[in-house]
Amino acid sequence: MPDALDASPYDALLLLSFGGPEGPDDVVPFLENVTRGRGIPKERLKEVGQHYFLFGGVSPINAQNRALLDALRKDFAEHGLDLPVYWGNRNWAPYLTDTLREMVADGRRRVLVLATSAYASYSGCRQYRENLADSLAALESEGLDLPEIDKIRHYFNHEGFVRPMTDGVLEALADLPEEVRDGAHIAFSTHSIPTASADTSGPVEAHGEGGAYVEQHLEVARLIAGAVRERTGVDHPWRLVYQSRSGAPHVPWLEPDICDHLRERHGAGVPAVVIAPIGFVSDHMEVLYDLDTEARATAGELGLPMRRSATVGDDPRFAAAVRDLVLERASVARGEEVTPCALGALGPSHHLCPAGCCPARTPRPAAAGADSPYA
């Protein structure tokens, strides 16, 4: 048996994700949860839900979270980390509030949270923290004793996140026809967000507050492109691109869009493209539809050879990275000196989100940060 690893003061890990429908009848209720408070008519939600109906009304995200849960539990057991792992979603079963209620019933007093988003932004971090605060408020109204909650830092440049994606890019390149392989362009893709949100995401230690969402993605892209160059001897040109834009057309969002980028690269004479979805932990609906369906169709219309690289999913190296991050955060909580594992120039991100980090237009309480009402 391996020596026991010390995760104290934490007594549980919570995998916190977005959630997704698991059948046709779930699609509209799921979208109602996602858009609650925006007054979007049900008929409009049915139109939006066509992406899901193309895949039988099933988002792959829940199955992928189950696989990640299994990978985490297996890794923890094999390495002597006695830490139970729970799972809760923001927008579909198992719902976050129900999972936290279960954790309280099980006697969990200090919980560490792993969100399935590696980067700093409102939708990728702050909104998860707001949902945690909402759930804690619901439990407080029931008279329950609330657990103390912390969040694992942003892990975009942890080697267990970057290296599986690097291997995915190398495999995608190797799958291209040999005559176009060395000239292939790499499009590193992530979810577009409003430019105003991108500007206030942060912090980035290298240059003060703001701009972290873009800079963190650029860091990952640089790391992967550099590793590909070292492994192949080919310096592939690359660019950070965006997908999955939504919202009002007059509101500026991050660009270029992946399909526009494919057309531009084809016009410039690029012989092939590898799309690397670095903004996503697993192959959920935005990857399946926006990349594997829409972008692939665009590339097909152009006659542009295209391959899509894999996300980290339940790769054992990512499970090991989570173990590493758990132990790192536990050491911080115990007041010990820590040398965080991080690749690249940006270094480790903050262990505690600063007050007002990644603000929304309408301020709301957020747990697991310097301004948490439940600290």
C-alpha positions as CSV (number, residue, x, y, z in Angstrom):
1,M,0.0,0.0,0.0
2,P,1.3,3.5,-0.8
3,D,2.0,5.9,2.1
4,A,-1.1,8.0,2.9
5,L,-1.2,11.5,1.4
6,D,-2.4,14.3,3.6
7,A,-5.3,16.3,2.2
8,S,-6.2,17.9,5.6
9,P,-8.0,20.1,6.4
10,Y,-10.2,19.0,3.5
11,D,-12.4,16.0,3.9
12,A,-14.0,15.9,0.5
13,L,-13.5,17.0,-3.1
14,L,-16.5,18.3,-5.2
15,L,-16.4,18.0,-9.0
16,L,-18.4,21.0,-10.1
17,S,-19.6,21.1,-13.7
18,F,-22.1,22.7,-16.0
19,G,-24.4,19.7,-16.6
20,G,-26.3,18.7,-19.7
21,P,-29.5,16.9,-20.9
22,E,-29.5,13.1,-21.1
23,G,-32.5,12.7,-23.4
24,P,-34.8,14.7,-25.7
25,D,-37.3,15.5,-22.9
26,D,-34.5,17.1,-20.9
27,V,-33.4,19.6,-23.5
28,V,-35.8,22.4,-23.0
29,P,-35.9,22.1,-19.2
30,F,-32.1,22.1,-19.2
31,L,-32.0,25.3,-21.4
32,E,-34.6,26.9,-19.1
33,N,-32.2,26.3,-16.2
34,V,-29.2,27.8,-18.2
35,T,-31.2,30.9,-19.2
36,R,-33.2,31.4,-16.1
37,G,-34.1,35.1,-15.5
38,R,-33.5,36.1,-19.1
39,G,-37.1,35.8,-20.2
40,I,-36.3,33.7,-23.3
41,P,-39.5,32.1,-24.7
42,K,-39.8,28.3,-24.8
43,E,-40.2,28.3,-28.6
44,R,-36.8,30.1,-28.9
45,L,-35.3,27.5,-26.5
46,K,-36.6,24.7,-28.8
47,E,-34.7,26.4,-31.7
48,V,-31.5,26.6,-29.6
49,G,-32.0,23.0,-28.6
50,Q,-31.6,21.7,-32.1
51,H,-27.9,21.3,-31.5
52,Y,-28.8,18.8,-28.8
53,F,-31.5,17.1,-30.8
54,L,-28.9,16.4,-33.5
55,F,-27.3,14.1,-31.0
56,G,-30.5,12.5,-29.7
57,G,-31.0,15.2,-27.0
58,V,-28.0,13.9,-25.1
59,S,-25.0,16.1,-24.1
60,P,-21.9,14.0,-23.6
61,I,-20.8,16.1,-20.6
62,N,-22.5,14.0,-17.9
63,A,-21.0,10.7,-19.2
64,Q,-17.6,12.4,-19.4
65,N,-17.9,13.6,-15.8
66,R,-18.7,10.1,-14.7
67,A,-15.6,8.9,-16.4
68,L,-13.5,11.6,-14.8
69,L,-15.0,10.7,-11.4
70,D,-13.9,7.1,-11.9
71,A,-10.4,8.3,-13.0
72,L,-10.1,10.5,-9.9
73,R,-11.2,7.9,-7.5
74,K,-8.9,5.3,-9.0
75,D,-5.9,7.7,-8.9
76,F,-6.6,8.7,-5.3
77,A,-6.9,5.1,-4.2
78,E,-3.7,4.0,-6.0
79,H,-1.7,6.8,-4.4
80,G,-3.0,6.7,-0.9
81,L,-5.2,9.8,-0.9
82,D,-8.2,9.1,1.3
83,L,-10.5,11.8,0.0
84,P,-14.1,11.0,-1.2
85,V,-15.1,12.6,-4.5
86,Y,-18.6,14.0,-5.1
87,W,-20.2,15.5,-8.2
88,G,-22.7,18.3,-8.6
89,N,-23.9,20.4,-11.6
90,R,-25.0,23.9,-12.1
91,N,-27.8,23.2,-14.5
92,W,-28.8,19.6,-14.4
93,A,-28.9,16.5,-12.2
94,P,-27.0,15.8,-10.0
95,Y,-27.7,19.4,-8.9
96,L,-25.2,21.3,-6.9
97,T,-27.5,22.0,-4.0
98,D,-28.6,18.4,-3.7
99,T,-24.9,17.3,-3.7
100,L,-23.9,19.8,-1.0
101,R,-26.9,18.6,1.1
102,E,-25.6,15.1,0.7
103,M,-22.1,16.1,1.7
104,V,-23.5,17.9,4.9
105,A,-25.4,14.7,5.7
106,D,-22.2,12.7,5.3
107,G,-20.5,15.0,7.8
108,R,-18.2,16.8,5.4
109,R,-17.0,20.0,7.0
110,R,-14.4,21.4,4.7
111,V,-14.7,20.9,0.9
112,L,-12.4,21.5,-1.9
113,V,-14.0,22.3,-5.3
114,L,-12.7,21.3,-8.8
115,A,-14.5,23.2,-11.5
116,T,-14.4,21.8,-15.0
117,S,-13.0,25.1,-16.4
118,A,-9.3,25.7,-16.3
119,Y,-9.3,29.5,-17.0
120,A,-10.2,32.8,-15.3
121,S,-13.4,34.5,-16.5
122,Y,-16.8,35.3,-15.2
123,S,-18.5,32.3,-16.9
124,G,-15.6,29.9,-16.2
125,C,-14.9,30.8,-12.6
126,R,-17.0,33.6,-10.9
127,Q,-20.3,32.1,-12.0
128,Y,-19.4,28.8,-10.5
129,R,-18.6,30.6,-7.3
130,E,-21.9,32.4,-7.4
131,N,-23.8,29.1,-7.8
132,L,-21.9,27.8,-4.8
133,A,-23.0,30.8,-2.8
134,D,-26.6,30.3,-3.9
135,S,-26.6,26.6,-2.9
136,L,-25.0,27.5,0.5
137,A,-27.7,30.1,1.1
138,A,-30.4,27.5,0.3
139,L,-28.8,25.1,2.8
140,E,-28.6,27.9,5.4
141,S,-32.3,28.5,5.0
142,E,-32.9,24.9,5.8
143,G,-31.0,25.3,9.1
144,L,-28.1,23.1,8.0
145,D,-24.5,23.6,9.2
146,L,-22.6,24.9,6.2
147,P,-19.3,23.4,5.2
148,E,-16.3,25.6,4.5
149,I,-15.6,25.7,0.8
150,D,-12.4,26.5,-1.1
151,K,-11.7,26.1,-4.9
152,I,-8.7,24.6,-6.6
153,R,-6.7,27.3,-8.5
154,H,-6.9,27.7,-12.3
155,Y,-4.9,24.8,-13.7
156,F,-4.5,25.9,-17.3
157,N,-0.7,25.6,-17.2
158,H,-0.4,22.5,-15.1
159,E,1.6,19.8,-17.0
160,G,-1.2,17.3,-16.5
161,F,-3.5,19.5,-18.4
162,V,-1.1,20.7,-21.1
163,R,0.8,17.5,-22.0
164,P,-2.3,15.4,-22.9
165,M,-3.4,18.2,-25.2
166,T,0.1,18.4,-26.7
167,D,-0.1,14.6,-27.5
168,G,-3.5,15.2,-29.0
169,V,-2.1,17.8,-31.4
170,L,0.7,15.5,-32.4
171,E,-1.7,12.7,-33.1
172,A,-3.9,15.0,-35.2
173,L,-0.9,16.2,-37.2
174,A,0.2,12.6,-37.7
175,D,-3.2,11.7,-39.1
176,L,-3.0,14.4,-41.8
177,P,-1.7,13.3,-45.3
178,E,2.0,13.5,-45.4
179,E,2.1,16.0,-48.2
180,V,0.3,18.7,-46.2
181,R,1.4,17.8,-42.7
182,D,4.4,20.1,-42.3
183,G,2.5,23.1,-43.6
184,A,-0.5,22.6,-41.3
185,H,-1.7,25.5,-39.3
186,I,-2.9,25.0,-35.7
187,A,-6.0,26.8,-34.6
188,F,-6.2,26.8,-30.8
189,S,-9.9,27.2,-30.0
190,T,-11.8,28.2,-26.9
191,H,-15.3,29.6,-26.0
192,S,-15.8,33.2,-27.1
193,I,-16.9,35.6,-24.4
194,P,-17.8,39.3,-24.5
195,T,-14.7,41.5,-24.8
196,A,-15.8,43.4,-21.7
197,S,-15.7,40.2,-19.7
198,A,-12.3,39.3,-21.2
199,D,-10.9,42.7,-20.2
200,T,-12.0,42.3,-16.6
201,S,-11.0,38.7,-16.2
202,G,-8.1,38.1,-13.9
203,P,-5.8,38.8,-12.4
204,V,-2.6,38.1,-14.5
205,E,0.4,38.5,-12.2
206,A,2.7,39.5,-15.1
207,H,0.9,42.8,-15.8
208,G,-1.6,43.5,-13.1
209,E,-5.4,43.1,-13.1
210,G,-7.5,42.0,-16.1
211,G,-7.0,40.2,-19.4
212,A,-6.3,36.8,-17.9
213,Y,-8.8,34.9,-20.0
214,V,-7.0,35.6,-23.3
215,E,-3.5,35.6,-21.8
216,Q,-3.9,32.3,-20.1
217,H,-5.1,30.7,-23.4
218,L,-2.2,32.2,-25.2
219,E,0.2,30.7,-22.7
220,V,-1.3,27.3,-23.2
221,A,-1.1,27.7,-27.0
222,R,2.6,28.8,-26.7
223,L,3.4,25.8,-24.5
224,I,1.8,23.3,-26.9
225,A,3.2,24.9,-30.1
226,G,6.7,24.9,-28.5
227,A,6.4,21.2,-27.5
228,V,5.2,20.3,-30.9
229,R,8.2,22.1,-32.5
230,E,10.6,20.3,-30.1
231,R,9.0,16.9,-30.9
232,T,8.7,17.2,-34.7
233,G,11.2,19.8,-35.7
234,V,8.5,21.8,-37.5
235,D,7.5,25.3,-36.4
236,H,3.7,25.2,-37.2
237,P,2.0,28.6,-37.4
238,W,-0.8,29.0,-35.0
239,R,-3.5,31.4,-33.7
240,L,-6.0,31.6,-30.8
241,V,-9.5,31.5,-32.2
242,Y,-13.0,31.4,-30.7
243,Q,-16.3,29.5,-31.0
244,S,-19.7,29.2,-29.5
245,R,-20.6,32.9,-29.5
246,S,-24.1,33.7,-28.3
247,G,-25.9,36.8,-27.2
248,A,-26.9,40.1,-28.9
249,P,-25.1,40.7,-32.2
250,H,-24.3,44.3,-31.3
251,V,-22.2,43.3,-28.2
252,P,-18.5,42.8,-29.1
253,W,-17.2,39.3,-28.4
254,L,-13.7,37.8,-28.8
255,E,-12.8,37.0,-32.4
256,P,-12.0,35.5,-34.9
257,D,-14.7,32.8,-35.1
258,I,-13.3,29.4,-36.0
259,C,-15.2,29.1,-39.2
260,D,-14.2,32.6,-40.4
261,H,-10.7,31.7,-39.5
262,L,-10.8,28.5,-41.6
263,R,-12.0,30.5,-44.6
264,E,-9.2,33.1,-44.1
265,R,-6.5,30.5,-43.7
266,H,-7.7,28.7,-46.8
267,G,-7.7,31.9,-48.8
268,A,-4.1,32.5,-47.6
269,G,-3.1,29.1,-49.1
270,V,-2.7,27.1,-45.9
271,P,-2.7,23.4,-46.9
272,A,-4.3,21.9,-43.7
273,V,-5.5,22.8,-40.3
274,V,-5.5,21.1,-36.9
275,I,-8.1,22.5,-34.4
276,A,-7.0,22.1,-30.8
277,P,-9.9,22.8,-28.4
278,I,-7.7,24.0,-25.5
279,G,-10.6,25.8,-23.8
280,F,-12.4,22.7,-23.0
281,V,-11.7,19.9,-20.4
282,S,-13.8,17.3,-22.3
283,D,-15.6,16.8,-25.7
284,H,-18.9,18.3,-24.7
285,M,-21.6,19.9,-26.9
286,E,-19.6,23.0,-28.0
287,V,-16.9,20.7,-29.2
288,L,-19.2,18.2,-30.9
289,Y,-21.3,20.8,-32.6
290,D,-19.2,23.9,-33.2
291,L,-16.0,22.0,-34.1
292,D,-16.9,18.4,-35.2
293,T,-20.1,19.5,-37.0
294,E,-19.9,23.2,-38.1
295,A,-16.2,23.7,-38.5
296,R,-15.8,20.3,-40.1
297,A,-18.5,21.2,-42.6
298,T,-16.8,24.5,-43.4
299,A,-13.5,22.8,-44.0
300,G,-15.2,20.2,-46.2
301,E,-16.8,22.9,-48.3
302,L,-13.4,24.6,-48.7
303,G,-11.6,21.3,-49.5
304,L,-9.3,22.1,-46.6
305,P,-7.9,19.0,-44.8
306,M,-8.8,19.3,-41.1
307,R,-8.2,17.3,-38.0
308,R,-9.4,18.0,-34.5
309,S,-7.2,17.1,-31.5
310,A,-8.5,15.5,-28.3
311,T,-9.3,17.2,-25.0
312,V,-7.9,15.9,-21.7
313,G,-11.1,14.1,-20.6
314,D,-10.3,11.4,-18.1
315,D,-6.6,11.1,-19.1
316,P,-4.7,9.6,-16.2
317,R,-2.3,12.5,-16.3
318,F,-5.1,14.9,-15.7
319,A,-6.4,12.8,-12.8
320,A,-2.8,12.9,-11.4
321,A,-2.8,16.7,-11.9
322,V,-6.0,17.0,-9.8
323,R,-4.3,15.0,-7.0
324,D,-1.3,17.3,-7.2
325,L,-3.6,20.4,-7.1
326,V,-5.5,19.0,-4.1
327,L,-2.3,18.4,-2.1
328,E,-1.0,21.8,-3.2
329,R,-4.2,23.6,-1.9
330,A,-4.1,21.5,1.3
331,S,-0.6,22.7,2.0
332,V,-1.6,26.3,1.4
333,A,-4.6,25.9,3.8
334,R,-2.2,24.5,6.4
335,G,0.1,27.5,6.1
336,E,3.0,25.6,4.6
337,E,5.5,26.8,2.0
338,V,4.4,25.6,-1.5
339,T,6.1,25.5,-4.9
340,P,3.2,25.1,-7.3
341,C,3.6,23.1,-10.4
342,A,3.1,25.4,-13.4
343,L,4.6,25.5,-16.9
344,G,5.5,28.6,-18.8
345,A,6.0,32.3,-18.0
346,L,2.8,33.1,-16.2
347,G,3.5,30.9,-13.2
348,P,0.8,29.6,-10.8
349,S,-2.5,31.4,-10.6
350,H,-3.9,32.6,-7.4
351,H,-5.1,30.1,-4.8
352,L,-7.8,32.5,-3.6
353,C,-9.8,34.6,-6.1
354,P,-9.3,38.3,-5.1
355,A,-12.3,40.4,-4.1
356,G,-14.2,41.5,-7.2
357,C,-12.4,39.2,-9.5
358,C,-14.1,38.6,-12.9
359,P,-17.1,40.8,-12.0
360,A,-20.6,40.4,-13.5
361,R,-22.7,43.4,-14.6
362,T,-24.9,42.8,-11.6
363,P,-22.8,41.9,-8.5
364,R,-23.9,38.7,-6.6
365,P,-22.4,36.9,-3.6
366,A,-19.7,34.4,-4.6
367,A,-18.3,31.6,-2.4
368,A,-14.7,30.3,-2.3
369,G,-13.0,33.7,-2.7
370,A,-11.6,36.6,-0.8
371,D,-15.0,38.3,-0.8
372,S,-17.0,35.1,0.1
373,P,-19.8,35.7,2.6
374,Y,-19.3,32.1,3.7
375,A,-15.6,32.2,4.4
